[in-house]
Amino acid sequence: MSESQIIDNLTRRAFFSRTSVGLGAAALATLQAGESSAATSQRVGGRADLPHHEPKANRAIYLFMSGAPSQMDMWDHKPTMADWFDKDLPDSIRQGQRLTTMTSGQSRFPIAPSIYKFSPHGRSGTMVSELLPHMAGKVDEIALVRSMYTEAINHDPAITYICTGDQLPGKASLGAWLSYGLGTENENLPAFMVMTASWTGRQQAQALYNRLWGSGFLPSKYQGVALRSSGDKVLYLSNPDGIDARVRRRMLDSLGRLNRSTAARIGDPETSARIAQYEMAFRMQTSIPELANISDEPQHVLDLYGPDVTKPGTFANSCLMARRMAERGVRFTQIFHRGWDQHGTLPKDLPNQCRDVDQPSAGLLTDLRQRGMLDDTLVIWGGEFGRTIYCQGELSKTNYGRDHHPKCFSIWMAGGGVRGGVVHGETDDFSYNIVKDPVHIRDLNATILHQLGIDHERFTYPFMGLDQRLTGVEEARVVNEILV
């Protein structure tokens, strides 16, 4: 345990030992007064040595497209592929690279050019697919990175890798690291919140495990809190039948005394974390319903996000909720949108997926800018890897599918000190290999931390005899070329 952790733990013990009801009294007073969950003016929690430098962003929103969007159908225009229809991918391009078991048995790898039209947009003239008409209007506000890559070729290790910095489960997620390092600006809401949105593309989708927003080796209070679309917005937040707020308060006070006694006796930080979580849950009984109630949103704001914005659980509704979380001081919000795994019938499913996210993503950027929040809110959009230019299964002029491809894919970032109108990196004519400015997912995570005032090399946590880092032990660099 580090010196700062020991001091923090001792301080908490001293605080609880000198008060009769600890945080409970303050929480009950807040509940009784009916105070809103508006963000406080200063940081609550976090490491005393952070930030390492002046941050460009105070918070981040991560729009995660789970399943891997097809870069050559959306962001990475490859016009010469029209002449390659149904021709085999050259060995000189494939270079013996690893294949998944889903296509490794194919007798050939026929090229499937995108059937979607691309056109230049904005002052930057960035080429964007017709599938993204709303985001096409935002190209001068985003930095488009076309040269992302990873080593993982299957979904679970790949999404675990980009979310936690390791292909193997057990490490802390990006949001947990930020919660641990920077704390929150609102003690009535978690620092890290997660939503899993509905989708209208292929319904057979990869599972999402809560380790993607888990705390790993960090204390459990730093894990993400999932906001649900039906029932209790947060599981077990409501009081059981016959239990009102005052009874709940007395129960928590009694339980707190037992937990504080245990913490004083054995010094387990998880016991202190449990106390904090119980108290947070009590405060959230007021703050979460206020957060989720969008009846105060004017129609012109709802219109930014599109027709699905009032339907709980949709990506549009989740984007609006993310903005509401950001303005209430939530440090990190992550939205997972599933269904991007188009191994077949891509022309049927991909347009639906794009309609789900296109207008809400653009609307989020507009909403943040109109509120003066985009400058200090970092927004990230992307998936875990890309897709192949060759077809998986049967190929026709109007129908094709694509397999996993980790060697290159596209993401974008906006706000929070990111340069708008920038296209970074370049792939070959087949969108198969990077030919300029490669960006590893470690570099992406290092850049996100940097914009929030954190030096990824100095941001560590002791575990199993190592100083653990989100970016691991291999080299990672901040992508300064896309930053202001």
GIDASUL-V696256 format. One record per helix or strand. SS is the DSSP state (helix for helix, strand for strand). FROM is the first residue (numbers start at 1). LEN is the number of residues. If there is no record, write none. Layout:
ss-><SS:SS>
from-><FROM:FROM>
len-><LEN:LEN>
//
This chain:
ss-><helix:helix:strand:strand:helix:helix:strand:helix:strand:strand:strand:helix:helix:strand:helix:helix:strand:strand:helix:helix:strand:helix:helix:helix:helix:strand:helix:helix:strand:strand:strand:strand:strand:strand:strand:strand:strand:helix:strand:strand:helix:strand>
from-><3:23:44:59:71:79:88:91:110:118:126:130:139:142:155:174:184:192:210:220:225:245:269:299:315:332:346:374:377:386:402:409:418:422:426:434:439:441:461:466:480:483>
len-><15:11:1:7:4:6:1:4:2:4:4:7:3:8:10:9:1:6:4:3:2:22:24:7:13:6:25:3:6:6:4:6:1:3:2:3:2:11:3:3:3:1>
//
